[in-house]
Amino acid sequence: MSQEQKPIRIAIGDNLWTRALVDGSVRVDGFAVEFHSKVSLPDRLHGVREGKWQGSDGTLTDYLLEKDAGLSVPKVALPIFMLGGFRQRTLLMRRDGVAVENLEGRRVLMPRVLTPGAVYVRGLLADEFGIARESVEWHTIHGAEEDADWK
């Protein structure tokens, strides 16, 4: 008699790249997996650490911050890139806007403060254009509470 396998619970975003996992049209052979997509971003990012999920679509940035703060739980990174691409593509500018080197004192929008693309863009602006992080007025699409755990 075989025991029924307990499903692995994974929290992921509901978007074009994950929909087939969420709706079950793509399955994981050999494992019982539940993909949960009706989950807030903070819950996806911190739920593994809190024991709510066995996996999530967390970011490298969040992992590094958790590790640095001594909060991380053992994790296995799988080479699955839902939104893969060069990080430079996250710096989008208006055609009629100012040049990159003139962003000091301007407003810049990003998905969230700690998304890897936003971290990359802030580093790029500092290293390549001499624009200090504090000299730009940063705005986020997602609320600041999603990154409230981190300074």
N, C-alpha and C positions, 0 to 999 in steps of 0.2 A: 504494500500500500504506500503510495507516495503522498507526501504532504503537499498541499497547495502552496505555491510560491507566493510570498508576501510581495506586493508590488513596490517597486522603487518609485517614490514620489518626487517629481521634478516640476519646479515652477519656472515657467517661461513666458515671454511676452507673446501676445496674440497679434501676429502680423503675417504678411505674405510668406515669409521664410519659415515660419513655424506652424502654419495652419494645418499642414498635412499630418504633423505629429499630434496636434491637438484633436483634430477630427478623426484620427485613427486610420486614415487612408495609408499612412506609412507606419509600419510596426517595427518593433525591435525584436529580432529573432532571439529566442532563448531566455528572455527576461520578461517578467510582468512589469510594465511601466505605466504609470499614470502621469500624464502631462496636464498640469494645471495652468491655465492662462488667465483666469479672472482673478489675478493677484496683483496687488499694488507693487510698484517698483521697489519701495523700501523693503517690503516683505520678501520679494524675490532676492534682493541683494543681501539681506541679513537673516533670512529664514533658515538657511543651512546652519549658520552659526547657532541659531536659537533652537535647532532641532525640529523645525516645522517641515523641512524638506530634506531629502537625501541628495538633491542636486538642484542647480538653477543655472540661469544664463548670466551669472555674475561676471564682473569684469576683472581684468588683471589689476586695475587700479584699486578696486575694492579689496582684492586679495592682499595686495602689498600693504595697504593701510591696516587691515586686520592683523597681518603678520607682524608689522611694526609695533602695533599696540598690544601684542600678545593675546589677541582675541581669537585667533584662527583655530579652526578645527581641522583635522586631517582631511585633505582634499586630493582628488585625482583630477587633473586637467585633461579633458578630452579634446582632440584637435578638430573641433566642430566650430566653424566660424559662421554664425548666422548672418552677419552683416560685414563680411570681410571686405577689405579694401585699404587703400593707402590712407593714412591718417590726415594727410594734407587736404583731402577732399572735404574735410569737415570745416574748413575755413572758406565760407561762401561770403561774397561781398556784393553789394549793389553795384550795378554798372555805373550809376551816376554818383556813387559814393566817393569817399576820400581814399587816397592811396594807403596801403598797409602802413607805411612808415609814418602816416599822420593820424594813427588811431589814438594817440594819447589824449585823454580827456573825453573820448567818445564813448558811446554805448555799444556794447557787443553782446549779441545773443548766442547762447549755447544750450544744448539739451539739458545738461545738468553740470554742476561744477566739477564732479569727479569722473565724468565719462572719459574713457581713454583719449578720445579725440579732442576734448576740451583741454585736458592736461597737455597733450601734444601741442595744440595751438598756442597755449600760454607759454610753453617752453620755446616754441619756434619764434614767437613775437619777442621774447626776451633775448634769446641767443642770436637771432639773425637780424633783428631790427632795433634792439636796445630798448624795447618797450616794457617797462616794469609792470608786473601784475597789478600793483596798486594804482597805476596811472590810467587804468581803463575802468569804466563803469560796466561791470558784468551783470547780465540778466540771464535768467534761465527759463526754459519752457516748463520744466518740472519744478515744483516748489522746493525751496531751500530745506524743508524738513527731510527731504530724501537724503541729504548729505549732512544732516545736523549732528550726527555722531562724530564727525571729523572736523578738526580745526582747519 
